[in-house]
């Protein structure tokens, strides 16, 4: 179980959760080719996006698009808020 608050979380740990992997793949397939999608808007950002939100089991509650962008950028860690 993780402590509450903002911390850096390994992207690999998020991908190890099968539910996260399923939804990340679904988001990528649904939005990749749409130029107006949230995913493509985030790709154009030059600044880091806000932290994602996960629970104590590393399940992504908010921020799947941001995790995909972090993966594309080769980040090994992403900032996350830990929800109760």
N, CA, C and O atoms as a CHARMM CRD file, in Angstrom:
* protein
*
  336
    1    1 UNK  N      0.83900  -1.18100   0.00000 PROA 1      0.00000
    2    1 UNK  CA     0.00000   0.00000   0.00000 PROA 1      0.00000
    3    1 UNK  C      0.88600   1.24700   0.00000 PROA 1      0.00000
    4    1 UNK  O      1.91400   1.28400   0.67600 PROA 1      0.00000
    5    2 UNK  N      0.48200   2.26900  -0.76300 PROA 2      0.00000
    6    2 UNK  CA     1.27400   3.48000  -0.89400 PROA 2      0.00000
    7    2 UNK  C      0.75400   4.55400   0.05600 PROA 2      0.00000
    8    2 UNK  O     -0.42300   4.57700   0.41500 PROA 2      0.00000
    9    3 UNK  N      1.65700   5.43600   0.45000 PROA 3      0.00000
   10    3 UNK  CA     1.26300   6.58000   1.26900 PROA 3      0.00000
   11    3 UNK  C      0.53000   7.59800   0.41300 PROA 3      0.00000
   12    3 UNK  O      0.73300   7.66300  -0.79900 PROA 3      0.00000
   13    4 UNK  N     -0.32800   8.39500   1.04900 PROA 4      0.00000
   14    4 UNK  CA    -1.05700   9.44400   0.32900 PROA 4      0.00000
   15    4 UNK  C     -0.13400  10.61000   0.03300 PROA 4      0.00000
   16    4 UNK  O      0.88900  10.79200   0.69300 PROA 4      0.00000
   17    5 UNK  N     -0.50600  11.40400  -0.97300 PROA 5      0.00000
   18    5 UNK  CA     0.27200  12.57200  -1.35700 PROA 5      0.00000
   19    5 UNK  C      0.80800  12.41400  -2.76400 PROA 5      0.00000
   20    5 UNK  O      0.59200  11.39200  -3.41400 PROA 5      0.00000
   21    6 UNK  N      1.51500  13.44600  -3.23200 PROA 6      0.00000
   22    6 UNK  CA     2.08600  13.40700  -4.57000 PROA 6      0.00000
   23    6 UNK  C      3.46100  12.77100  -4.52400 PROA 6      0.00000
   24    6 UNK  O      4.28000  13.09500  -3.66400 PROA 6      0.00000
   25    7 UNK  N      3.70800  11.86300  -5.45600 PROA 7      0.00000
   26    7 UNK  CA     5.01100  11.21500  -5.53700 PROA 7      0.00000
   27    7 UNK  C      5.26300  10.74100  -6.96300 PROA 7      0.00000
   28    7 UNK  O      4.34600  10.67700  -7.78100 PROA 7      0.00000
   29    8 UNK  N      6.49600  10.41500  -7.24100 PROA 8      0.00000
   30    8 UNK  CA     6.83900   9.85900  -8.54400 PROA 8      0.00000
   31    8 UNK  C      6.59100   8.36200  -8.51100 PROA 8      0.00000
   32    8 UNK  O      7.01400   7.66000  -7.59300 PROA 8      0.00000
   33    9 UNK  N      5.89200   7.89300  -9.53600 PROA 9      0.00000
   34    9 UNK  CA     5.53800   6.47600  -9.63900 PROA 9      0.00000
   35    9 UNK  C      6.16000   5.92500 -10.91200 PROA 9      0.00000
   36    9 UNK  O      6.15700   6.58700 -11.95000 PROA 9      0.00000
   37   10 UNK  N      6.69200   4.71100 -10.82900 PROA 10     0.00000
   38   10 UNK  CA     7.27000   4.08500 -12.01800 PROA 10     0.00000
   39   10 UNK  C      6.17300   3.73400 -13.01700 PROA 10     0.00000
   40   10 UNK  O      5.16500   3.12500 -12.66100 PROA 10     0.00000
   41   11 UNK  N      6.38100   4.12200 -14.25800 PROA 11     0.00000
   42   11 UNK  CA     5.43200   3.80200 -15.32400 PROA 11     0.00000
   43   11 UNK  C      5.30100   2.28300 -15.45300 PROA 11     0.00000
   44   11 UNK  O      4.20300   1.77700 -15.68500 PROA 11     0.00000
   45   12 UNK  N      6.39100   1.56400 -15.30800 PROA 12     0.00000
   46   12 UNK  CA     6.35600   0.09500 -15.40100 PROA 12     0.00000
   47   12 UNK  C      5.44300  -0.50900 -14.34700 PROA 12     0.00000
   48   12 UNK  O      4.78000  -1.51400 -14.60700 PROA 12     0.00000
   49   13 UNK  N      5.39800   0.09400 -13.14800 PROA 13     0.00000
   50   13 UNK  CA     4.50300  -0.41100 -12.10800 PROA 13     0.00000
   51   13 UNK  C      3.04100  -0.20400 -12.49100 PROA 13     0.00000
   52   13 UNK  O      2.18800  -1.03400 -12.17600 PROA 13     0.00000
   53   14 UNK  N      2.75300   0.90500 -13.16900 PROA 14     0.00000
   54   14 UNK  CA     1.38500   1.14500 -13.63100 PROA 14     0.00000
   55   14 UNK  C      1.00400   0.14600 -14.71300 PROA 14     0.00000
   56   14 UNK  O     -0.12500  -0.34400 -14.74200 PROA 14     0.00000
   57   15 UNK  N      1.94300  -0.15400 -15.60000 PROA 15     0.00000
   58   15 UNK  CA     1.67200  -1.09100 -16.69300 PROA 15     0.00000
   59   15 UNK  C      1.54100  -2.52800 -16.20500 PROA 15     0.00000
   60   15 UNK  O      0.94500  -3.36000 -16.88900 PROA 15     0.00000
   61   16 UNK  N      2.08500  -2.82800 -15.04100 PROA 16     0.00000
   62   16 UNK  CA     1.99400  -4.17900 -14.49000 PROA 16     0.00000
   63   16 UNK  C      0.56900  -4.51300 -14.05600 PROA 16     0.00000
   64   16 UNK  O      0.23100  -5.68700 -13.90100 PROA 16     0.00000
   65   17 UNK  N     -0.26300  -3.50500 -13.86000 PROA 17     0.00000
   66   17 UNK  CA    -1.65500  -3.72800 -13.49100 PROA 17     0.00000
   67   17 UNK  C     -2.44600  -4.02700 -14.77200 PROA 17     0.00000
   68   17 UNK  O     -2.51700  -3.17100 -15.65400 PROA 17     0.00000
   69   18 UNK  N     -3.03800  -5.21200 -14.89600 PROA 18     0.00000
   70   18 UNK  CA    -3.74100  -5.59300 -16.13400 PROA 18     0.00000
   71   18 UNK  C     -4.88000  -4.63900 -16.49900 PROA 18     0.00000
   72   18 UNK  O     -5.11600  -4.38900 -17.68100 PROA 18     0.00000
   73   19 UNK  N     -5.57200  -4.11700 -15.52700 PROA 19     0.00000
   74   19 UNK  CA    -6.67000  -3.17800 -15.79700 PROA 19     0.00000
   75   19 UNK  C     -6.12900  -1.90900 -16.45100 PROA 19     0.00000
   76   19 UNK  O     -6.71300  -1.40700 -17.41100 PROA 19     0.00000
   77   20 UNK  N     -5.02000  -1.39300 -15.93500 PROA 20     0.00000
   78   20 UNK  CA    -4.40100  -0.20400 -16.53400 PROA 20     0.00000
   79   20 UNK  C     -3.97100  -0.49500 -17.96300 PROA 20     0.00000
   80   20 UNK  O     -4.22800   0.30300 -18.86500 PROA 20     0.00000
   81   21 UNK  N     -3.32200  -1.62300 -18.17200 PROA 21     0.00000
   82   21 UNK  CA    -2.83000  -1.96800 -19.51100 PROA 21     0.00000
   83   21 UNK  C     -3.99100  -2.03600 -20.50600 PROA 21     0.00000
   84   21 UNK  O     -3.87300  -1.55300 -21.63200 PROA 21     0.00000
   85   22 UNK  N     -5.10800  -2.63300 -20.09400 PROA 22     0.00000
   86   22 UNK  CA    -6.28800  -2.73000 -20.95300 PROA 22     0.00000
   87   22 UNK  C     -6.79200  -1.34600 -21.34500 PROA 22     0.00000
   88   22 UNK  O     -7.00300  -1.07200 -22.52600 PROA 22     0.00000
   89   23 UNK  N     -6.98700  -0.46000 -20.34500 PROA 23     0.00000
   90   23 UNK  CA    -7.55000   0.85800 -20.62500 PROA 23     0.00000
   91   23 UNK  C     -6.58300   1.76000 -21.38000 PROA 23     0.00000
   92   23 UNK  O     -7.01400   2.56900 -22.20100 PROA 23     0.00000
   93   24 UNK  N     -5.29800   1.63700 -21.12000 PROA 24     0.00000
   94   24 UNK  CA    -4.32700   2.43200 -21.88500 PROA 24     0.00000
   95   24 UNK  C     -4.36000   2.04400 -23.35600 PROA 24     0.00000
   96   24 UNK  O     -4.30800   2.90900 -24.23100 PROA 24     0.00000
   97   25 UNK  N     -4.44700   0.75300 -23.62800 PROA 25     0.00000
   98   25 UNK  CA    -4.52900   0.29600 -25.00800 PROA 25     0.00000
   99   25 UNK  C     -5.82400   0.78400 -25.66600 PROA 25     0.00000
  100   25 UNK  O     -5.81500   1.19100 -26.82700 PROA 25     0.00000
  101   26 UNK  N     -6.92500   0.74300 -24.93000 PROA 26     0.00000
  102   26 UNK  CA    -8.21400   1.19500 -25.46600 PROA 26     0.00000
  103   26 UNK  C     -8.18000   2.68600 -25.78800 PROA 26     0.00000
  104   26 UNK  O     -8.69000   3.10500 -26.82700 PROA 26     0.00000
  105   27 UNK  N     -7.58900   3.48300 -24.91400 PROA 27     0.00000
  106   27 UNK  CA    -7.49200   4.92700 -25.16100 PROA 27     0.00000
  107   27 UNK  C     -6.63400   5.18800 -26.39000 PROA 27     0.00000
  108   27 UNK  O     -6.99800   5.99100 -27.24900 PROA 27     0.00000
  109   28 UNK  N     -5.50300   4.51400 -26.47400 PROA 28     0.00000
  110   28 UNK  CA    -4.60900   4.71800 -27.61600 PROA 28     0.00000
  111   28 UNK  C     -5.31400   4.37700 -28.92600 PROA 28     0.00000
  112   28 UNK  O     -5.23900   5.14500 -29.88600 PROA 28     0.00000
  113   29 UNK  N     -5.99700   3.23400 -28.97500 PROA 29     0.00000
  114   29 UNK  CA    -6.68200   2.82300 -30.20800 PROA 29     0.00000
  115   29 UNK  C     -7.80900   3.78300 -30.57500 PROA 29     0.00000
  116   29 UNK  O     -8.02700   4.05900 -31.75500 PROA 29     0.00000
  117   30 UNK  N     -8.52200   4.29100 -29.58200 PROA 30     0.00000
  118   30 UNK  CA    -9.66800   5.15700 -29.85000 PROA 30     0.00000
  119   30 UNK  C     -9.25900   6.56200 -30.28000 PROA 30     0.00000
  120   30 UNK  O     -9.99200   7.21500 -31.02300 PROA 30     0.00000
  121   31 UNK  N     -8.11100   7.03300 -29.82900 PROA 31     0.00000
  122   31 UNK  CA    -7.77700   8.43900 -30.03400 PROA 31     0.00000
  123   31 UNK  C     -6.56500   8.72100 -30.89600 PROA 31     0.00000
  124   31 UNK  O     -6.38200   9.85800 -31.33000 PROA 31     0.00000
  125   32 UNK  N     -5.74900   7.74900 -31.15500 PROA 32     0.00000
  126   32 UNK  CA    -4.47700   7.98200 -31.83300 PROA 32     0.00000
  127   32 UNK  C     -4.61800   8.70900 -33.16700 PROA 32     0.00000
  128   32 UNK  O     -3.83600   9.61400 -33.45800 PROA 32     0.00000
  129   33 UNK  N     -5.59100   8.33400 -33.97300 PROA 33     0.00000
  130   33 UNK  CA    -5.71700   8.89900 -35.32100 PROA 33     0.00000
  131   33 UNK  C     -6.56300  10.17700 -35.37700 PROA 33     0.00000
  132   33 UNK  O     -6.67500  10.79300 -36.43700 PROA 33     0.00000
  133   34 UNK  N     -7.15000  10.57600 -34.26200 PROA 34     0.00000
  134   34 UNK  CA    -8.00800  11.76000 -34.24400 PROA 34     0.00000
  135   34 UNK  C     -7.17500  12.99400 -33.88800 PROA 34     0.00000
  136   34 UNK  O     -6.72300  13.10400 -32.74900 PROA 34     0.00000
  137   35 UNK  N     -6.95700  13.91900 -34.81800 PROA 35     0.00000
  138   35 UNK  CA    -6.12400  15.09100 -34.54500 PROA 35     0.00000
  139   35 UNK  C     -6.64700  15.97100 -33.41600 PROA 35     0.00000
  140   35 UNK  O     -5.86900  16.69800 -32.79800 PROA 35     0.00000
  141   36 UNK  N     -7.95100  15.92200 -33.13200 PROA 36     0.00000
  142   36 UNK  CA    -8.53700  16.76400 -32.09000 PROA 36     0.00000
  143   36 UNK  C     -8.64200  16.05100 -30.74200 PROA 36     0.00000
  144   36 UNK  O     -9.20400  16.60500 -29.79800 PROA 36     0.00000
  145   37 UNK  N     -8.11600  14.84700 -30.63900 PROA 37     0.00000
  146   37 UNK  CA    -8.24900  14.07600 -29.41200 PROA 37     0.00000
  147   37 UNK  C     -7.41300  14.66100 -28.27600 PROA 37     0.00000
  148   37 UNK  O     -6.46500  15.41400 -28.49800 PROA 37     0.00000
  149   38 UNK  N     -7.78800  14.29900 -27.07500 PROA 38     0.00000
  150   38 UNK  CA    -7.02100  14.70700 -25.89100 PROA 38     0.00000
  151   38 UNK  C     -5.58900  14.22200 -26.00100 PROA 38     0.00000
  152   38 UNK  O     -4.65600  14.94500 -25.65000 PROA 38     0.00000
  153   39 UNK  N     -5.41100  13.01700 -26.48300 PROA 39     0.00000
  154   39 UNK  CA    -4.06900  12.45400 -26.62400 PROA 39     0.00000
  155   39 UNK  C     -3.20800  13.31500 -27.54500 PROA 39     0.00000
  156   39 UNK  O     -2.05600  13.60700 -27.22400 PROA 39     0.00000
  157   40 UNK  N     -3.75200  13.71400 -28.67000 PROA 40     0.00000
  158   40 UNK  CA    -2.97700  14.54000 -29.60000 PROA 40     0.00000
  159   40 UNK  C     -2.75800  15.96400 -29.08200 PROA 40     0.00000
  160   40 UNK  O     -1.73800  16.58000 -29.38900 PROA 40     0.00000
  161   41 UNK  N     -3.69600  16.48600 -28.30700 PROA 41     0.00000
  162   41 UNK  CA    -3.48900  17.79700 -27.67600 PROA 41     0.00000
  163   41 UNK  C     -2.33400  17.73600 -26.67700 PROA 41     0.00000
  164   41 UNK  O     -1.50400  18.64300 -26.62200 PROA 41     0.00000
  165   42 UNK  N     -2.28800  16.66400 -25.89300 PROA 42     0.00000
  166   42 UNK  CA    -1.19900  16.50900 -24.92600 PROA 42     0.00000
  167   42 UNK  C      0.14800  16.32900 -25.62200 PROA 42     0.00000
  168   42 UNK  O      1.17200  16.77400 -25.10400 PROA 42     0.00000
  169   43 UNK  N      0.15900  15.69000 -26.77200 PROA 43     0.00000
  170   43 UNK  CA     1.40400  15.51200 -27.52100 PROA 43     0.00000
  171   43 UNK  C      2.02600  16.85400 -27.89800 PROA 43     0.00000
  172   43 UNK  O      3.24700  16.96100 -28.01200 PROA 43     0.00000
  173   44 UNK  N      1.19700  17.87600 -28.09300 PROA 44     0.00000
  174   44 UNK  CA     1.69400  19.18100 -28.49900 PROA 44     0.00000
  175   44 UNK  C      2.13800  20.05600 -27.32400 PROA 44     0.00000
  176   44 UNK  O      2.72400  21.11700 -27.53800 PROA 44     0.00000
  177   45 UNK  N      1.87100  19.63200 -26.10200 PROA 45     0.00000
  178   45 UNK  CA     2.28500  20.42400 -24.94000 PROA 45     0.00000
  179   45 UNK  C      3.80000  20.45200 -24.81600 PROA 45     0.00000
  180   45 UNK  O      4.46800  19.43800 -25.02000 PROA 45     0.00000
  181   46 UNK  N      4.33400  21.60900 -24.48500 PROA 46     0.00000
  182   46 UNK  CA     5.77600  21.70100 -24.25800 PROA 46     0.00000
  183   46 UNK  C      6.10000  21.64800 -22.76700 PROA 46     0.00000
  184   46 UNK  O      7.26400  21.51500 -22.38900 PROA 46     0.00000
  185   47 UNK  N      5.08900  21.75200 -21.92900 PROA 47     0.00000
  186   47 UNK  CA     5.28800  21.68500 -20.48400 PROA 47     0.00000
  187   47 UNK  C      4.75700  20.36200 -19.95300 PROA 47     0.00000
  188   47 UNK  O      3.90700  19.73900 -20.58900 PROA 47     0.00000
  189   48 UNK  N      5.23800  19.93200 -18.81200 PROA 48     0.00000
  190   48 UNK  CA     4.73900  18.67300 -18.25100 PROA 48     0.00000
  191   48 UNK  C      3.25900  18.78000 -17.88500 PROA 48     0.00000
  192   48 UNK  O      2.82400  19.80400 -17.35700 PROA 48     0.00000
  193   49 UNK  N      2.48800  17.73800 -18.16000 PROA 49     0.00000
  194   49 UNK  CA     1.08300  17.74400 -17.76900 PROA 49     0.00000
  195   49 UNK  C      0.94500  17.61300 -16.24800 PROA 49     0.00000
  196   49 UNK  O      1.90700  17.25100 -15.57000 PROA 49     0.00000
  197   50 UNK  N     -0.23700  17.90200 -15.71200 PROA 50     0.00000
  198   50 UNK  CA    -0.43200  17.76200 -14.26400 PROA 50     0.00000
  199   50 UNK  C     -0.32700  16.30400 -13.82800 PROA 50     0.00000
  200   50 UNK  O     -0.39200  15.40000 -14.66100 PROA 50     0.00000
  201   51 UNK  N     -0.16500  16.07300 -12.52400 PROA 51     0.00000
  202   51 UNK  CA    -0.05100  14.69600 -12.02700 PROA 51     0.00000
  203   51 UNK  C     -1.29100  13.86900 -12.33300 PROA 51     0.00000
  204   51 UNK  O     -2.39700  14.39500 -12.45200 PROA 51     0.00000
  205   52 UNK  N     -1.08200  12.58000 -12.45600 PROA 52     0.00000
  206   52 UNK  CA    -2.20000  11.65200 -12.58900 PROA 52     0.00000
  207   52 UNK  C     -2.72100  11.34700 -11.18400 PROA 52     0.00000
  208   52 UNK  O     -2.12100  11.76000 -10.19200 PROA 52     0.00000
  209   53 UNK  N     -3.82500  10.63200 -11.10700 PROA 53     0.00000
  210   53 UNK  CA    -4.35200  10.18300  -9.82000 PROA 53     0.00000
  211   53 UNK  C     -4.45600   8.66800  -9.85300 PROA 53     0.00000
  212   53 UNK  O     -5.04100   8.09100 -10.77000 PROA 53     0.00000
  213   54 UNK  N     -3.88000   8.03400  -8.84200 PROA 54     0.00000
  214   54 UNK  CA    -3.95100   6.58200  -8.71400 PROA 54     0.00000
  215   54 UNK  C     -4.43000   6.24400  -7.30900 PROA 54     0.00000
  216   54 UNK  O     -4.46300   7.10100  -6.42600 PROA 54     0.00000
  217   55 UNK  N     -4.80000   4.98400  -7.11500 PROA 55     0.00000
  218   55 UNK  CA    -5.14300   4.54200  -5.76800 PROA 55     0.00000
  219   55 UNK  C     -3.98200   3.73700  -5.19300 PROA 55     0.00000
  220   55 UNK  O     -2.92800   3.61900  -5.81800 PROA 55     0.00000
  221   56 UNK  N     -4.17900   3.20000  -4.03000 PROA 56     0.00000
  222   56 UNK  CA    -3.12100   2.46700  -3.33500 PROA 56     0.00000
  223   56 UNK  C     -2.69700   1.18900  -4.05600 PROA 56     0.00000
  224   56 UNK  O     -1.66700   0.60400  -3.71800 PROA 56     0.00000
  225   57 UNK  N     -3.48000   0.74900  -5.04600 PROA 57     0.00000
  226   57 UNK  CA    -3.17100  -0.46900  -5.80400 PROA 57     0.00000
  227   57 UNK  C     -2.59300  -0.15400  -7.18700 PROA 57     0.00000
  228   57 UNK  O     -2.55100  -1.02100  -8.06000 PROA 57     0.00000
  229   58 UNK  N     -2.14700   1.10100  -7.38100 PROA 58     0.00000
  230   58 UNK  CA    -1.58400   1.56400  -8.65600 PROA 58     0.00000
  231   58 UNK  C     -2.59800   1.54100  -9.79500 PROA 58     0.00000
  232   58 UNK  O     -2.20400   1.47500 -10.95900 PROA 58     0.00000
  233   59 UNK  N     -3.87900   1.59200  -9.49100 PROA 59     0.00000
  234   59 UNK  CA    -4.89500   1.69600 -10.53300 PROA 59     0.00000
  235   59 UNK  C     -5.03700   3.16600 -10.91100 PROA 59     0.00000
  236   59 UNK  O     -5.17100   4.02900 -10.04400 PROA 59     0.00000
  237   60 UNK  N     -5.00700   3.44100 -12.20400 PROA 60     0.00000
  238   60 UNK  CA    -5.12200   4.81900 -12.67900 PROA 60     0.00000
  239   60 UNK  C     -6.58300   5.24700 -12.58100 PROA 60     0.00000
  240   60 UNK  O     -7.45600   4.67500 -13.23400 PROA 60     0.00000
  241   61 UNK  N     -6.83400   6.25600 -11.76200 PROA 61     0.00000
  242   61 UNK  CA    -8.17900   6.79000 -11.61400 PROA 61     0.00000
  243   61 UNK  C     -8.40500   7.96400 -12.56300 PROA 61     0.00000
  244   61 UNK  O     -9.51400   8.15900 -13.06200 PROA 61     0.00000
  245   62 UNK  N     -7.35900   8.73900 -12.80900 PROA 62     0.00000
  246   62 UNK  CA    -7.43000   9.88200 -13.70800 PROA 62     0.00000
  247   62 UNK  C     -6.05200  10.08600 -14.31400 PROA 62     0.00000
  248   62 UNK  O     -5.05400  10.14900 -13.59500 PROA 62     0.00000
  249   63 UNK  N     -5.99500  10.19100 -15.65200 PROA 63     0.00000
  250   63 UNK  CA    -4.72300  10.50200 -16.28100 PROA 63     0.00000
  251   63 UNK  C     -4.19000   9.46900 -17.25200 PROA 63     0.00000
  252   63 UNK  O     -2.98700   9.43500 -17.51100 PROA 63     0.00000
  253   64 UNK  N     -5.04400   8.63700 -17.78900 PROA 64     0.00000
  254   64 UNK  CA    -4.55200   7.62000 -18.73700 PROA 64     0.00000
  255   64 UNK  C     -3.85700   8.25600 -19.93800 PROA 64     0.00000
  256   64 UNK  O     -2.83000   7.75900 -20.40000 PROA 64     0.00000
  257   65 UNK  N     -4.41400   9.34900 -20.43700 PROA 65     0.00000
  258   65 UNK  CA    -3.79200  10.03900 -21.57000 PROA 65     0.00000
  259   65 UNK  C     -2.38400  10.51400 -21.19300 PROA 65     0.00000
  260   65 UNK  O     -1.45100  10.42100 -21.99100 PROA 65     0.00000
  261   66 UNK  N     -2.24900  11.02000 -19.97500 PROA 66     0.00000
  262   66 UNK  CA    -0.95400  11.52800 -19.51700 PROA 66     0.00000
  263   66 UNK  C      0.07000  10.41200 -19.35900 PROA 66     0.00000
  264   66 UNK  O      1.26100  10.62100 -19.58700 PROA 66     0.00000
  265   67 UNK  N     -0.39100   9.23100 -18.97100 PROA 67     0.00000
  266   67 UNK  CA     0.52100   8.08100 -18.87700 PROA 67     0.00000
  267   67 UNK  C      1.00300   7.69900 -20.27600 PROA 67     0.00000
  268   67 UNK  O      2.18500   7.41500 -20.46600 PROA 67     0.00000
  269   68 UNK  N      0.10200   7.69100 -21.24800 PROA 68     0.00000
  270   68 UNK  CA     0.50300   7.37000 -22.61700 PROA 68     0.00000
  271   68 UNK  C      1.53200   8.36300 -23.14500 PROA 68     0.00000
  272   68 UNK  O      2.48500   7.96400 -23.81400 PROA 68     0.00000
  273   69 UNK  N      1.35600   9.63900 -22.85700 PROA 69     0.00000
  274   69 UNK  CA     2.31300  10.65000 -23.29400 PROA 69     0.00000
  275   69 UNK  C      3.65600  10.43400 -22.59800 PROA 69     0.00000
  276   69 UNK  O      4.70700  10.54700 -23.22900 PROA 69     0.00000
  277   70 UNK  N      3.62600  10.12600 -21.31000 PROA 70     0.00000
  278   70 UNK  CA     4.87200   9.84700 -20.58300 PROA 70     0.00000
  279   70 UNK  C      5.61100   8.66800 -21.21400 PROA 70     0.00000
  280   70 UNK  O      6.83500   8.69200 -21.34200 PROA 70     0.00000
  281   71 UNK  N      4.86500   7.64000 -21.60500 PROA 71     0.00000
  282   71 UNK  CA     5.47600   6.47800 -22.24600 PROA 71     0.00000
  283   71 UNK  C      6.09900   6.87500 -23.57900 PROA 71     0.00000
  284   71 UNK  O      7.21800   6.46700 -23.89000 PROA 71     0.00000
  285   72 UNK  N      5.37700   7.67200 -24.37000 PROA 72     0.00000
  286   72 UNK  CA     5.90700   8.11400 -25.66600 PROA 72     0.00000
  287   72 UNK  C      7.18000   8.93300 -25.50700 PROA 72     0.00000
  288   72 UNK  O      8.08600   8.85400 -26.33600 PROA 72     0.00000
  289   73 UNK  N      7.24100   9.70700 -24.45100 PROA 73     0.00000
  290   73 UNK  CA     8.40900  10.55500 -24.20100 PROA 73     0.00000
  291   73 UNK  C      9.56300   9.79900 -23.54700 PROA 73     0.00000
  292   73 UNK  O     10.63100  10.36300 -23.30900 PROA 73     0.00000
  293   74 UNK  N      9.33800   8.52600 -23.26200 PROA 74     0.00000
  294   74 UNK  CA    10.39400   7.70300 -22.67900 PROA 74     0.00000
  295   74 UNK  C     10.59800   7.92100 -21.19100 PROA 74     0.00000
  296   74 UNK  O     11.63900   7.55300 -20.64700 PROA 74     0.00000
  297   75 UNK  N      9.62500   8.50800 -20.53500 PROA 75     0.00000
  298   75 UNK  CA     9.73600   8.73100 -19.09800 PROA 75     0.00000
  299   75 UNK  C      9.59800   7.39700 -18.37100 PROA 75     0.00000
  300   75 UNK  O      8.76700   6.56600 -18.73600 PROA 75     0.00000
  301   76 UNK  N     10.40700   7.20200 -17.35600 PROA 76     0.00000
  302   76 UNK  CA    10.28900   5.99800 -16.54400 PROA 76     0.00000
  303   76 UNK  C      9.45800   6.24600 -15.29600 PROA 76     0.00000
  304   76 UNK  O      8.98600   5.30400 -14.66100 PROA 76     0.00000
  305   77 UNK  N      9.27900   7.52200 -14.94300 PROA 77     0.00000
  306   77 UNK  CA     8.47200   7.90300 -13.78600 PROA 77     0.00000
  307   77 UNK  C      7.46700   8.96100 -14.20100 PROA 77     0.00000
  308   77 UNK  O      7.69700   9.71900 -15.14200 PROA 77     0.00000
  309   78 UNK  N      6.34500   9.00300 -13.48500 PROA 78     0.00000
  310   78 UNK  CA     5.33000  10.03100 -13.69500 PROA 78     0.00000
  311   78 UNK  C      4.84200  10.48300 -12.31700 PROA 78     0.00000
  312   78 UNK  O      4.72400   9.68400 -11.38800 PROA 78     0.00000
  313   79 UNK  N      4.56400  11.77200 -12.21100 PROA 79     0.00000
  314   79 UNK  CA     4.07800  12.31200 -10.95800 PROA 79     0.00000
  315   79 UNK  C      2.62800  11.89900 -10.74400 PROA 79     0.00000
  316   79 UNK  O      1.81400  11.97400 -11.66500 PROA 79     0.00000
  317   80 UNK  N      2.30900  11.46600  -9.53600 PROA 80     0.00000
  318   80 UNK  CA     0.95700  10.97200  -9.24800 PROA 80     0.00000
  319   80 UNK  C      0.48900  11.43500  -7.88200 PROA 80     0.00000
  320   80 UNK  O      1.26000  11.50800  -6.92500 PROA 80     0.00000
  321   81 UNK  N     -0.79200  11.74500  -7.82000 PROA 81     0.00000
  322   81 UNK  CA    -1.46500  11.96800  -6.54800 PROA 81     0.00000
  323   81 UNK  C     -2.06300  10.63300  -6.13800 PROA 81     0.00000
  324   81 UNK  O     -2.66300   9.93400  -6.95500 PROA 81     0.00000
  325   82 UNK  N     -1.89700  10.28500  -4.87000 PROA 82     0.00000
  326   82 UNK  CA    -2.41700   9.02100  -4.37100 PROA 82     0.00000
  327   82 UNK  C     -3.75800   9.28500  -3.67900 PROA 82     0.00000
  328   82 UNK  O     -3.81900   9.98200  -2.66600 PROA 82     0.00000
  329   83 UNK  N     -4.81800   8.72200  -4.23500 PROA 83     0.00000
  330   83 UNK  CA    -6.16000   8.89700  -3.67100 PROA 83     0.00000
  331   83 UNK  C     -6.35200   7.92200  -2.51300 PROA 83     0.00000
  332   83 UNK  O     -5.72800   6.86200  -2.46800 PROA 83     0.00000
  333   84 UNK  N     -7.21400   8.29200  -1.59200 PROA 84     0.00000
  334   84 UNK  CA    -7.48600   7.38500  -0.45000 PROA 84     0.00000
  335   84 UNK  C     -8.18400   6.12200  -0.89500 PROA 84     0.00000
  336   84 UNK  O     -8.48400   5.25900  -0.07100 PROA 84     0.00000
